Amino acid sequence: MSEKVSKDVKVHMKETQTIMELSQIIQSYDSEIILKKVVQGSVHEANLKSFLGLINLRLQEGDEIEVTCIGPDATQALEEVETFLQP
């Protein structure tokens, strides 16, 4: 049975962190992890497991994003993403 959880998160990453590191960390989760960001009224969405999608999302310090996780380990995946983005 798949679980779906969502949370709004503000991006705060250390200078040494990259979104690609986060993408590698969450590869072990079975859940799909979607990041959604609104830019000038347009919604941009990317799968966190997709490097190309992340590059196109262009996350920056202070961005407000919605993180949605869907799958058997969705809650744990969401916690991992939140912990990484809010050190």
PyMOL Python script that loads the backbone (N, CA, C, O; Angstrom):
from pymol import cmd

cmd.read_pdbstr("""\
ATOM      1  N   MET A   1       0.838  -1.180   0.000  1.00  0.00           N
ATOM      2  CA  MET A   1       0.000   0.000   0.000  1.00  0.00           C
ATOM      3  C   MET A   1       0.884   1.245   0.000  1.00  0.00           C
ATOM      4  O   MET A   1       1.773   1.382   0.841  1.00  0.00           O
ATOM      5  N   SER A   2       0.642   2.130  -0.924  1.00  0.00           N
ATOM      6  CA  SER A   2       1.446   3.343  -1.034  1.00  0.00           C
ATOM      7  C   SER A   2       0.909   4.435  -0.122  1.00  0.00           C
ATOM      8  O   SER A   2      -0.298   4.612   0.046  1.00  0.00           O
ATOM      9  N   GLU A   3       1.832   5.139   0.441  1.00  0.00           N
ATOM     10  CA  GLU A   3       1.521   6.254   1.314  1.00  0.00           C
ATOM     11  C   GLU A   3       1.901   7.532   0.566  1.00  0.00           C
ATOM     12  O   GLU A   3       2.838   7.531  -0.233  1.00  0.00           O
ATOM     13  N   LYS A   4       1.171   8.624   0.828  1.00  0.00           N
ATOM     14  CA  LYS A   4       1.509   9.906   0.207  1.00  0.00           C
ATOM     15  C   LYS A   4       1.583  10.959   1.303  1.00  0.00           C
ATOM     16  O   LYS A   4       0.637  11.147   2.068  1.00  0.00           O
ATOM     17  N   VAL A   5       2.723  11.641   1.368  1.00  0.00           N
ATOM     18  CA  VAL A   5       2.910  12.719   2.332  1.00  0.00           C
ATOM     19  C   VAL A   5       3.499  13.922   1.616  1.00  0.00           C
ATOM     20  O   VAL A   5       4.287  13.780   0.680  1.00  0.00           O
ATOM     21  N   SER A   6       3.105  15.113   2.068  1.00  0.00           N
ATOM     22  CA  SER A   6       3.615  16.357   1.479  1.00  0.00           C
ATOM     23  C   SER A   6       3.939  17.345   2.582  1.00  0.00           C
ATOM     24  O   SER A   6       3.341  17.320   3.658  1.00  0.00           O
ATOM     25  N   LYS A   7       4.888  18.210   2.299  1.00  0.00           N
ATOM     26  CA  LYS A   7       5.244  19.239   3.271  1.00  0.00           C
ATOM     27  C   LYS A   7       5.913  20.390   2.531  1.00  0.00           C
ATOM     28  O   LYS A   7       6.687  20.177   1.597  1.00  0.00           O
ATOM     29  N   ASP A   8       5.603  21.622   2.964  1.00  0.00           N
ATOM     30  CA  ASP A   8       6.292  22.796   2.437  1.00  0.00           C
ATOM     31  C   ASP A   8       7.585  22.967   3.220  1.00  0.00           C
ATOM     32  O   ASP A   8       7.590  22.920   4.450  1.00  0.00           O
ATOM     33  N   VAL A   9       8.677  23.165   2.496  1.00  0.00           N
ATOM     34  CA  VAL A   9      10.002  23.254   3.109  1.00  0.00           C
ATOM     35  C   VAL A   9      10.734  24.455   2.524  1.00  0.00           C
ATOM     36  O   VAL A   9      10.648  24.716   1.324  1.00  0.00           O
ATOM     37  N   LYS A  10      11.447  25.179   3.364  1.00  0.00           N
ATOM     38  CA  LYS A  10      12.292  26.276   2.900  1.00  0.00           C
ATOM     39  C   LYS A  10      13.713  25.726   2.744  1.00  0.00           C
ATOM     40  O   LYS A  10      14.224  25.051   3.638  1.00  0.00           O
ATOM     41  N   VAL A  11      14.333  26.013   1.628  1.00  0.00           N
ATOM     42  CA  VAL A  11      15.661  25.486   1.327  1.00  0.00           C
ATOM     43  C   VAL A  11      16.729  26.270   2.094  1.00  0.00           C
ATOM     44  O   VAL A  11      16.871  27.482   1.929  1.00  0.00           O
ATOM     45  N   HIS A  12      17.468  25.557   2.930  1.00  0.00           N
ATOM     46  CA  HIS A  12      18.618  26.107   3.648  1.00  0.00           C
ATOM     47  C   HIS A  12      19.719  25.066   3.579  1.00  0.00           C
ATOM     48  O   HIS A  12      19.720  24.109   4.353  1.00  0.00           O
ATOM     49  N   MET A  13      20.643  25.242   2.673  1.00  0.00           N
ATOM     50  CA  MET A  13      21.725  24.272   2.536  1.00  0.00           C
ATOM     51  C   MET A  13      23.052  24.923   2.894  1.00  0.00           C
ATOM     52  O   MET A  13      23.274  26.110   2.654  1.00  0.00           O
ATOM     53  N   LYS A  14      23.926  24.108   3.475  1.00  0.00           N
ATOM     54  CA  LYS A  14      25.280  24.580   3.763  1.00  0.00           C
ATOM     55  C   LYS A  14      25.997  24.783   2.437  1.00  0.00           C
ATOM     56  O   LYS A  14      25.628  24.183   1.428  1.00  0.00           O
ATOM     57  N   GLU A  15      27.022  25.630   2.440  1.00  0.00           N
ATOM     58  CA  GLU A  15      27.759  25.902   1.201  1.00  0.00           C
ATOM     59  C   GLU A  15      28.369  24.639   0.612  1.00  0.00           C
ATOM     60  O   GLU A  15      28.569  24.549  -0.599  1.00  0.00           O
ATOM     61  N   THR A  16      28.667  23.660   1.469  1.00  0.00           N
ATOM     62  CA  THR A  16      29.310  22.436   1.000  1.00  0.00           C
ATOM     63  C   THR A  16      28.310  21.419   0.459  1.00  0.00           C
ATOM     64  O   THR A  16      28.715  20.409  -0.117  1.00  0.00           O
ATOM     65  N   GLN A  17      27.004  21.667   0.635  1.00  0.00           N
ATOM     66  CA  GLN A  17      25.985  20.725   0.177  1.00  0.00           C
ATOM     67  C   GLN A  17      25.536  21.046  -1.246  1.00  0.00           C
ATOM     68  O   GLN A  17      25.518  22.204  -1.663  1.00  0.00           O
ATOM     69  N   THR A  18      25.178  20.004  -1.972  1.00  0.00           N
ATOM     70  CA  THR A  18      24.581  20.193  -3.296  1.00  0.00           C
ATOM     71  C   THR A  18      23.318  19.346  -3.382  1.00  0.00           C
ATOM     72  O   THR A  18      23.185  18.335  -2.692  1.00  0.00           O
ATOM     73  N   ILE A  19      22.404  19.765  -4.226  1.00  0.00           N
ATOM     74  CA  ILE A  19      21.164  19.014  -4.416  1.00  0.00           C
ATOM     75  C   ILE A  19      21.466  17.639  -5.019  1.00  0.00           C
ATOM     76  O   ILE A  19      20.695  16.700  -4.821  1.00  0.00           O
ATOM     77  N   MET A  20      22.568  17.511  -5.747  1.00  0.00           N
ATOM     78  CA  MET A  20      22.950  16.215  -6.313  1.00  0.00           C
ATOM     79  C   MET A  20      23.303  15.231  -5.195  1.00  0.00           C
ATOM     80  O   MET A  20      23.036  14.035  -5.316  1.00  0.00           O
ATOM     81  N   GLU A  21      23.901  15.726  -4.112  1.00  0.00           N
ATOM     82  CA  GLU A  21      24.188  14.863  -2.964  1.00  0.00           C
ATOM     83  C   GLU A  21      22.885  14.303  -2.397  1.00  0.00           C
ATOM     84  O   GLU A  21      22.789  13.115  -2.092  1.00  0.00           O
ATOM     85  N   LEU A  22      21.896  15.165  -2.260  1.00  0.00           N
ATOM     86  CA  LEU A  22      20.605  14.724  -1.753  1.00  0.00           C
ATOM     87  C   LEU A  22      20.004  13.677  -2.676  1.00  0.00           C
ATOM     88  O   LEU A  22      19.453  12.679  -2.209  1.00  0.00           O
ATOM     89  N   SER A  23      20.103  13.891  -3.958  1.00  0.00           N
ATOM     90  CA  SER A  23      19.572  12.936  -4.926  1.00  0.00           C
ATOM     91  C   SER A  23      20.219  11.565  -4.747  1.00  0.00           C
ATOM     92  O   SER A  23      19.545  10.540  -4.845  1.00  0.00           O
ATOM     93  N   GLN A  24      21.519  11.549  -4.487  1.00  0.00           N
ATOM     94  CA  GLN A  24      22.213  10.275  -4.278  1.00  0.00           C
ATOM     95  C   GLN A  24      21.789   9.616  -2.967  1.00  0.00           C
ATOM     96  O   GLN A  24      21.637   8.396  -2.904  1.00  0.00           O
ATOM     97  N   ILE A  25      21.597  10.419  -1.924  1.00  0.00           N
ATOM     98  CA  ILE A  25      21.201   9.900  -0.614  1.00  0.00           C
ATOM     99  C   ILE A  25      19.845   9.204  -0.688  1.00  0.00           C
ATOM    100  O   ILE A  25      19.656   8.153  -0.076  1.00  0.00           O
ATOM    101  N   ILE A  26      18.906   9.778  -1.429  1.00  0.00           N
ATOM    102  CA  ILE A  26      17.549   9.235  -1.428  1.00  0.00           C
ATOM    103  C   ILE A  26      17.343   8.108  -2.450  1.00  0.00           C
ATOM    104  O   ILE A  26      16.240   7.571  -2.549  1.00  0.00           O
ATOM    105  N   GLN A  27      18.364   7.749  -3.196  1.00  0.00           N
ATOM    106  CA  GLN A  27      18.219   6.667  -4.177  1.00  0.00           C
ATOM    107  C   GLN A  27      17.807   5.345  -3.519  1.00  0.00           C
ATOM    108  O   GLN A  27      17.202   4.494  -4.171  1.00  0.00           O
ATOM    109  N   SER A  28      18.128   5.169  -2.244  1.00  0.00           N
ATOM    110  CA  SER A  28      17.805   3.912  -1.560  1.00  0.00           C
ATOM    111  C   SER A  28      16.320   3.805  -1.194  1.00  0.00           C
ATOM    112  O   SER A  28      15.850   2.728  -0.828  1.00  0.00           O
ATOM    113  N   TYR A  29      15.587   4.905  -1.289  1.00  0.00           N
ATOM    114  CA  TYR A  29      14.158   4.869  -0.974  1.00  0.00           C
ATOM    115  C   TYR A  29      13.363   4.374  -2.172  1.00  0.00           C
ATOM    116  O   TYR A  29      13.699   4.669  -3.319  1.00  0.00           O
ATOM    117  N   ASP A  30      12.296   3.613  -1.893  1.00  0.00           N
ATOM    118  CA  ASP A  30      11.431   3.114  -2.960  1.00  0.00           C
ATOM    119  C   ASP A  30      10.435   4.168  -3.422  1.00  0.00           C
ATOM    120  O   ASP A  30       9.924   4.090  -4.539  1.00  0.00           O
ATOM    121  N   SER A  31      10.157   5.142  -2.582  1.00  0.00           N
ATOM    122  CA  SER A  31       9.156   6.170  -2.891  1.00  0.00           C
ATOM    123  C   SER A  31       9.616   7.114  -3.994  1.00  0.00           C
ATOM    124  O   SER A  31      10.809   7.355  -4.182  1.00  0.00           O
ATOM    125  N   GLU A  32       8.629   7.640  -4.719  1.00  0.00           N
ATOM    126  CA  GLU A  32       8.882   8.722  -5.649  1.00  0.00           C
ATOM    127  C   GLU A  32       8.930  10.001  -4.823  1.00  0.00           C
ATOM    128  O   GLU A  32       8.105  10.189  -3.929  1.00  0.00           O
ATOM    129  N   ILE A  33       9.871  10.869  -5.107  1.00  0.00           N
ATOM    130  CA  ILE A  33      10.019  12.110  -4.347  1.00  0.00           C
ATOM    131  C   ILE A  33       9.982  13.263  -5.341  1.00  0.00           C
ATOM    132  O   ILE A  33      10.868  13.411  -6.183  1.00  0.00           O
ATOM    133  N   ILE A  34       8.941  14.072  -5.225  1.00  0.00           N
ATOM    134  CA  ILE A  34       8.714  15.159  -6.168  1.00  0.00           C
ATOM    135  C   ILE A  34       8.918  16.498  -5.462  1.00  0.00           C
ATOM    136  O   ILE A  34       8.372  16.733  -4.384  1.00  0.00           O
ATOM    137  N   LEU A  35       9.703  17.361  -6.078  1.00  0.00           N
ATOM    138  CA  LEU A  35       9.890  18.717  -5.573  1.00  0.00           C
ATOM    139  C   LEU A  35       9.127  19.665  -6.483  1.00  0.00           C
ATOM    140  O   LEU A  35       9.216  19.569  -7.707  1.00  0.00           O
ATOM    141  N   LYS A  36       8.375  20.584  -5.879  1.00  0.00           N
ATOM    142  CA  LYS A  36       7.571  21.529  -6.648  1.00  0.00           C
ATOM    143  C   LYS A  36       7.927  22.937  -6.187  1.00  0.00           C
ATOM    144  O   LYS A  36       7.986  23.211  -4.989  1.00  0.00           O
ATOM    145  N   LYS A  37       8.162  23.823  -7.146  1.00  0.00           N
ATOM    146  CA  LYS A  37       8.555  25.196  -6.857  1.00  0.00           C
ATOM    147  C   LYS A  37       7.780  26.119  -7.799  1.00  0.00           C
ATOM    148  O   LYS A  37       7.630  25.818  -8.983  1.00  0.00           O
ATOM    149  N   VAL A  38       7.291  27.237  -7.272  1.00  0.00           N
ATOM    150  CA  VAL A  38       6.575  28.216  -8.090  1.00  0.00           C
ATOM    151  C   VAL A  38       7.543  29.347  -8.429  1.00  0.00           C
ATOM    152  O   VAL A  38       8.136  29.965  -7.544  1.00  0.00           O
ATOM    153  N   VAL A  39       7.690  29.603  -9.723  1.00  0.00           N
ATOM    154  CA  VAL A  39       8.569  30.668 -10.202  1.00  0.00           C
ATOM    155  C   VAL A  39       7.737  31.601 -11.080  1.00  0.00           C
ATOM    156  O   VAL A  39       7.247  31.196 -12.134  1.00  0.00           O
ATOM    157  N   GLN A  40       7.583  32.825 -10.652  1.00  0.00           N
ATOM    158  CA  GLN A  40       6.825  33.840 -11.382  1.00  0.00           C
ATOM    159  C   GLN A  40       5.462  33.312 -11.838  1.00  0.00           C
ATOM    160  O   GLN A  40       5.053  33.512 -12.982  1.00  0.00           O
ATOM    161  N   GLY A  41       4.773  32.635 -10.921  1.00  0.00           N
ATOM    162  CA  GLY A  41       3.439  32.141 -11.211  1.00  0.00           C
ATOM    163  C   GLY A  41       3.376  30.807 -11.924  1.00  0.00           C
ATOM    164  O   GLY A  41       2.290  30.248 -12.079  1.00  0.00           O
ATOM    165  N   SER A  42       4.510  30.281 -12.362  1.00  0.00           N
ATOM    166  CA  SER A  42       4.540  28.981 -13.036  1.00  0.00           C
ATOM    167  C   SER A  42       5.053  27.910 -12.077  1.00  0.00           C
ATOM    168  O   SER A  42       6.012  28.135 -11.340  1.00  0.00           O
ATOM    169  N   VAL A  43       4.412  26.753 -12.094  1.00  0.00           N
ATOM    170  CA  VAL A  43       4.829  25.647 -11.240  1.00  0.00           C
ATOM    171  C   VAL A  43       5.882  24.816 -11.964  1.00  0.00           C
ATOM    172  O   VAL A  43       5.665  24.345 -13.081  1.00  0.00           O
ATOM    173  N   HIS A  44       7.028  24.648 -11.303  1.00  0.00           N
ATOM    174  CA  HIS A  44       8.094  23.793 -11.820  1.00  0.00           C
ATOM    175  C   HIS A  44       8.176  22.575 -10.914  1.00  0.00           C
ATOM    176  O   HIS A  44       8.194  22.703  -9.690  1.00  0.00           O
ATOM    177  N   GLU A  45       8.227  21.393 -11.519  1.00  0.00           N
ATOM    178  CA  GLU A  45       8.196  20.159 -10.761  1.00  0.00           C
ATOM    179  C   GLU A  45       9.322  19.248 -11.239  1.00  0.00           C
ATOM    180  O   GLU A  45       9.614  19.185 -12.434  1.00  0.00           O
ATOM    181  N   ALA A  46       9.957  18.537 -10.292  1.00  0.00           N
ATOM    182  CA  ALA A  46      11.033  17.621 -10.669  1.00  0.00           C
ATOM    183  C   ALA A  46      11.044  16.427  -9.737  1.00  0.00           C
ATOM    184  O   ALA A  46      10.773  16.546  -8.542  1.00  0.00           O
ATOM    185  N   ASN A  47      11.360  15.281 -10.298  1.00  0.00           N
ATOM    186  CA  ASN A  47      11.567  14.072  -9.511  1.00  0.00           C
ATOM    187  C   ASN A  47      12.969  14.165  -8.916  1.00  0.00           C
ATOM    188  O   ASN A  47      13.937  14.359  -9.651  1.00  0.00           O
ATOM    189  N   LEU A  48      13.089  14.031  -7.601  1.00  0.00           N
ATOM    190  CA  LEU A  48      14.377  14.180  -6.932  1.00  0.00           C
ATOM    191  C   LEU A  48      15.390  13.122  -7.376  1.00  0.00           C
ATOM    192  O   LEU A  48      16.596  13.308  -7.214  1.00  0.00           O
ATOM    193  N   LYS A  49      14.909  12.034  -7.925  1.00  0.00           N
ATOM    194  CA  LYS A  49      15.824  10.979  -8.382  1.00  0.00           C
ATOM    195  C   LYS A  49      16.323  11.236  -9.808  1.00  0.00           C
ATOM    196  O   LYS A  49      17.111  10.452 -10.337  1.00  0.00           O
ATOM    197  N   SER A  50      15.875  12.313 -10.421  1.00  0.00           N
ATOM    198  CA  SER A  50      16.273  12.657 -11.790  1.00  0.00           C
ATOM    199  C   SER A  50      17.241  13.835 -11.777  1.00  0.00           C
ATOM    200  O   SER A  50      16.867  14.951 -11.417  1.00  0.00           O
ATOM    201  N   PHE A  51      18.483  13.583 -12.170  1.00  0.00           N
ATOM    202  CA  PHE A  51      19.488  14.646 -12.188  1.00  0.00           C
ATOM    203  C   PHE A  51      19.073  15.780 -13.124  1.00  0.00           C
ATOM    204  O   PHE A  51      19.212  16.952 -12.775  1.00  0.00           O
ATOM    205  N   LEU A  52      18.569  15.442 -14.297  1.00  0.00           N
ATOM    206  CA  LEU A  52      18.171  16.454 -15.267  1.00  0.00           C
ATOM    207  C   LEU A  52      17.032  17.310 -14.720  1.00  0.00           C
ATOM    208  O   LEU A  52      17.038  18.531 -14.878  1.00  0.00           O
ATOM    209  N   GLY A  53      16.066  16.676 -14.084  1.00  0.00           N
ATOM    210  CA  GLY A  53      14.963  17.421 -13.492  1.00  0.00           C
ATOM    211  C   GLY A  53      15.435  18.392 -12.428  1.00  0.00           C
ATOM    212  O   GLY A  53      14.933  19.512 -12.339  1.00  0.00           O
ATOM    213  N   LEU A  54      16.394  17.972 -11.624  1.00  0.00           N
ATOM    214  CA  LEU A  54      16.927  18.833 -10.565  1.00  0.00           C
ATOM    215  C   LEU A  54      17.676  20.023 -11.133  1.00  0.00           C
ATOM    216  O   LEU A  54      17.578  21.133 -10.610  1.00  0.00           O
ATOM    217  N   ILE A  55      18.418  19.798 -12.191  1.00  0.00           N
ATOM    218  CA  ILE A  55      19.149  20.894 -12.821  1.00  0.00           C
ATOM    219  C   ILE A  55      18.162  21.940 -13.328  1.00  0.00           C
ATOM    220  O   ILE A  55      18.384  23.140 -13.164  1.00  0.00           O
ATOM    221  N   ASN A  56      17.082  21.487 -13.936  1.00  0.00           N
ATOM    222  CA  ASN A  56      16.069  22.410 -14.464  1.00  0.00           C
ATOM    223  C   ASN A  56      15.307  23.142 -13.358  1.00  0.00           C
ATOM    224  O   ASN A  56      14.813  24.248 -13.578  1.00  0.00           O
ATOM    225  N   LEU A  57      15.209  22.540 -12.180  1.00  0.00           N
ATOM    226  CA  LEU A  57      14.488  23.166 -11.070  1.00  0.00           C
ATOM    227  C   LEU A  57      15.254  24.359 -10.495  1.00  0.00           C
ATOM    228  O   LEU A  57      14.645  25.315 -10.017  1.00  0.00           O
ATOM    229  N   ARG A  58      16.572  24.305 -10.540  1.00  0.00           N
ATOM    230  CA  ARG A  58      17.445  25.404 -10.079  1.00  0.00           C
ATOM    231  C   ARG A  58      17.107  25.877  -8.662  1.00  0.00           C
ATOM    232  O   ARG A  58      16.786  27.045  -8.442  1.00  0.00           O
ATOM    233  N   LEU A  59      17.184  24.966  -7.731  1.00  0.00           N
ATOM    234  CA  LEU A  59      16.934  25.335  -6.337  1.00  0.00           C
ATOM    235  C   LEU A  59      18.004  26.279  -5.832  1.00  0.00           C
ATOM    236  O   LEU A  59      19.188  26.128  -6.135  1.00  0.00           O
ATOM    237  N   GLN A  60      17.564  27.258  -5.055  1.00  0.00           N
ATOM    238  CA  GLN A  60      18.486  28.236  -4.488  1.00  0.00           C
ATOM    239  C   GLN A  60      18.185  28.407  -3.008  1.00  0.00           C
ATOM    240  O   GLN A  60      17.088  28.092  -2.546  1.00  0.00           O
ATOM    241  N   GLU A  61      19.153  28.902  -2.282  1.00  0.00           N
ATOM    242  CA  GLU A  61      18.999  29.191  -0.863  1.00  0.00           C
ATOM    243  C   GLU A  61      17.776  30.090  -0.655  1.00  0.00           C
ATOM    244  O   GLU A  61      17.630  31.120  -1.314  1.00  0.00           O
ATOM    245  N   GLY A  62      16.910  29.687   0.265  1.00  0.00           N
ATOM    246  CA  GLY A  62      15.732  30.479   0.579  1.00  0.00           C
ATOM    247  C   GLY A  62      14.488  30.135  -0.220  1.00  0.00           C
ATOM    248  O   GLY A  62      13.406  30.635   0.088  1.00  0.00           O
ATOM    249  N   ASP A  63      14.614  29.288  -1.244  1.00  0.00           N
ATOM    250  CA  ASP A  63      13.437  28.889  -2.030  1.00  0.00           C
ATOM    251  C   ASP A  63      12.426  28.168  -1.151  1.00  0.00           C
ATOM    252  O   ASP A  63      12.792  27.417  -0.246  1.00  0.00           O
ATOM    253  N   GLU A  64      11.157  28.406  -1.429  1.00  0.00           N
ATOM    254  CA  GLU A  64      10.070  27.675  -0.782  1.00  0.00           C
ATOM    255  C   GLU A  64       9.638  26.582  -1.755  1.00  0.00           C
ATOM    256  O   GLU A  64       9.267  26.867  -2.894  1.00  0.00           O
ATOM    257  N   ILE A  65       9.687  25.331  -1.301  1.00  0.00           N
ATOM    258  CA  ILE A  65       9.294  24.226  -2.171  1.00  0.00           C
ATOM    259  C   ILE A  65       8.294  23.327  -1.460  1.00  0.00           C
ATOM    260  O   ILE A  65       8.195  23.324  -0.233  1.00  0.00           O
ATOM    261  N   GLU A  66       7.565  22.572  -2.251  1.00  0.00           N
ATOM    262  CA  GLU A  66       6.691  21.535  -1.712  1.00  0.00           C
ATOM    263  C   GLU A  66       7.351  20.202  -2.024  1.00  0.00           C
ATOM    264  O   GLU A  66       7.702  19.926  -3.171  1.00  0.00           O
ATOM    265  N   VAL A  67       7.517  19.385  -1.002  1.00  0.00           N
ATOM    266  CA  VAL A  67       8.097  18.051  -1.173  1.00  0.00           C
ATOM    267  C   VAL A  67       6.962  17.048  -1.022  1.00  0.00           C
ATOM    268  O   VAL A  67       6.268  17.042  -0.005  1.00  0.00           O
ATOM    269  N   THR A  68       6.771  16.204  -2.025  1.00  0.00           N
ATOM    270  CA  THR A  68       5.744  15.164  -1.979  1.00  0.00           C
ATOM    271  C   THR A  68       6.424  13.817  -2.183  1.00  0.00           C
ATOM    272  O   THR A  68       7.185  13.627  -3.132  1.00  0.00           O
ATOM    273  N   CYS A  69       6.140  12.895  -1.288  1.00  0.00           N
ATOM    274  CA  CYS A  69       6.701  11.544  -1.371  1.00  0.00           C
ATOM    275  C   CYS A  69       5.547  10.554  -1.472  1.00  0.00           C
ATOM    276  O   CYS A  69       4.579  10.627  -0.715  1.00  0.00           O
ATOM    277  N   ILE A  70       5.667   9.628  -2.421  1.00  0.00           N
ATOM    278  CA  ILE A  70       4.621   8.641  -2.647  1.00  0.00           C
ATOM    279  C   ILE A  70       5.277   7.265  -2.709  1.00  0.00           C
ATOM    280  O   ILE A  70       6.127   7.007  -3.562  1.00  0.00           O
ATOM    281  N   GLY A  71       4.871   6.388  -1.795  1.00  0.00           N
ATOM    282  CA  GLY A  71       5.422   5.040  -1.799  1.00  0.00           C
ATOM    283  C   GLY A  71       5.427   4.440  -0.410  1.00  0.00           C
ATOM    284  O   GLY A  71       4.944   5.051   0.543  1.00  0.00           O
ATOM    285  N   PRO A  72       5.980   3.233  -0.298  1.00  0.00           N
ATOM    286  CA  PRO A  72       5.937   2.497   0.965  1.00  0.00           C
ATOM    287  C   PRO A  72       6.764   3.128   2.085  1.00  0.00           C
ATOM    288  O   PRO A  72       6.486   2.902   3.262  1.00  0.00           O
ATOM    289  N   ASP A  73       7.771   3.913   1.729  1.00  0.00           N
ATOM    290  CA  ASP A  73       8.632   4.542   2.743  1.00  0.00           C
ATOM    291  C   ASP A  73       8.579   6.068   2.623  1.00  0.00           C
ATOM    292  O   ASP A  73       9.575   6.755   2.849  1.00  0.00           O
ATOM    293  N   ALA A  74       7.406   6.581   2.266  1.00  0.00           N
ATOM    294  CA  ALA A  74       7.237   8.010   1.993  1.00  0.00           C
ATOM    295  C   ALA A  74       7.569   8.889   3.201  1.00  0.00           C
ATOM    296  O   ALA A  74       8.227   9.918   3.053  1.00  0.00           O
ATOM    297  N   THR A  75       7.126   8.497   4.374  1.00  0.00           N
ATOM    298  CA  THR A  75       7.372   9.310   5.562  1.00  0.00           C
ATOM    299  C   THR A  75       8.860   9.434   5.850  1.00  0.00           C
ATOM    300  O   THR A  75       9.352  10.524   6.143  1.00  0.00           O
ATOM    301  N   GLN A  76       9.577   8.316   5.767  1.00  0.00           N
ATOM    302  CA  GLN A  76      11.022   8.335   6.010  1.00  0.00           C
ATOM    303  C   GLN A  76      11.747   9.143   4.942  1.00  0.00           C
ATOM    304  O   GLN A  76      12.693   9.869   5.248  1.00  0.00           O
ATOM    305  N   ALA A  77      11.313   9.022   3.695  1.00  0.00           N
ATOM    306  CA  ALA A  77      11.935   9.779   2.603  1.00  0.00           C
ATOM    307  C   ALA A  77      11.740  11.276   2.813  1.00  0.00           C
ATOM    308  O   ALA A  77      12.669  12.060   2.618  1.00  0.00           O
ATOM    309  N   LEU A  78      10.529  11.674   3.212  1.00  0.00           N
ATOM    310  CA  LEU A  78      10.247  13.086   3.462  1.00  0.00           C
ATOM    311  C   LEU A  78      11.121  13.612   4.600  1.00  0.00           C
ATOM    312  O   LEU A  78      11.651  14.720   4.513  1.00  0.00           O
ATOM    313  N   GLU A  79      11.272  12.834   5.652  1.00  0.00           N
ATOM    314  CA  GLU A  79      12.124  13.243   6.776  1.00  0.00           C
ATOM    315  C   GLU A  79      13.566  13.430   6.333  1.00  0.00           C
ATOM    316  O   GLU A  79      14.231  14.371   6.766  1.00  0.00           O
ATOM    317  N   GLU A  80      14.055  12.543   5.476  1.00  0.00           N
ATOM    318  CA  GLU A  80      15.431  12.622   4.965  1.00  0.00           C
ATOM    319  C   GLU A  80      15.629  13.898   4.157  1.00  0.00           C
ATOM    320  O   GLU A  80      16.625  14.599   4.335  1.00  0.00           O
ATOM    321  N   VAL A  81      14.698  14.197   3.281  1.00  0.00           N
ATOM    322  CA  VAL A  81      14.784  15.415   2.448  1.00  0.00           C
ATOM    323  C   VAL A  81      14.741  16.651   3.329  1.00  0.00           C
ATOM    324  O   VAL A  81      15.541  17.571   3.156  1.00  0.00           O
ATOM    325  N   GLU A  82      13.815  16.674   4.266  1.00  0.00           N
ATOM    326  CA  GLU A  82      13.681  17.848   5.151  1.00  0.00           C
ATOM    327  C   GLU A  82      14.940  18.054   5.978  1.00  0.00           C
ATOM    328  O   GLU A  82      15.396  19.188   6.130  1.00  0.00           O
ATOM    329  N   THR A  83      15.509  16.987   6.513  1.00  0.00           N
ATOM    330  CA  THR A  83      16.728  17.077   7.310  1.00  0.00           C
ATOM    331  C   THR A  83      17.881  17.636   6.473  1.00  0.00           C
ATOM    332  O   THR A  83      18.667  18.448   6.960  1.00  0.00           O
ATOM    333  N   PHE A  84      17.977  17.205   5.231  1.00  0.00           N
ATOM    334  CA  PHE A  84      19.056  17.667   4.353  1.00  0.00           C
ATOM    335  C   PHE A  84      18.895  19.142   4.001  1.00  0.00           C
ATOM    336  O   PHE A  84      19.875  19.887   3.990  1.00  0.00           O
ATOM    337  N   LEU A  85      17.675  19.565   3.717  1.00  0.00           N
ATOM    338  CA  LEU A  85      17.439  20.937   3.269  1.00  0.00           C
ATOM    339  C   LEU A  85      17.363  21.949   4.401  1.00  0.00           C
ATOM    340  O   LEU A  85      17.395  23.154   4.153  1.00  0.00           O
ATOM    341  N   GLN A  86      17.265  21.483   5.630  1.00  0.00           N
ATOM    342  CA  GLN A  86      17.171  22.399   6.767  1.00  0.00           C
ATOM    343  C   GLN A  86      18.171  22.006   7.855  1.00  0.00           C
ATOM    344  O   GLN A  86      17.761  21.606   8.944  1.00  0.00           O
ATOM    345  N   PRO A  87      19.455  22.109   7.585  1.00  0.00           N
ATOM    346  CA  PRO A  87      20.462  21.682   8.572  1.00  0.00           C
ATOM    347  C   PRO A  87      20.484  22.576   9.807  1.00  0.00           C
ATOM    348  O   PRO A  87      21.274  22.345  10.722  1.00  0.00           O
TER     349      PRO A  87
END
""", "prot")
cmd.dss("prot")
cmd.show_as("cartoon", "prot")
cmd.util.cbc("prot")
cmd.orient("prot")
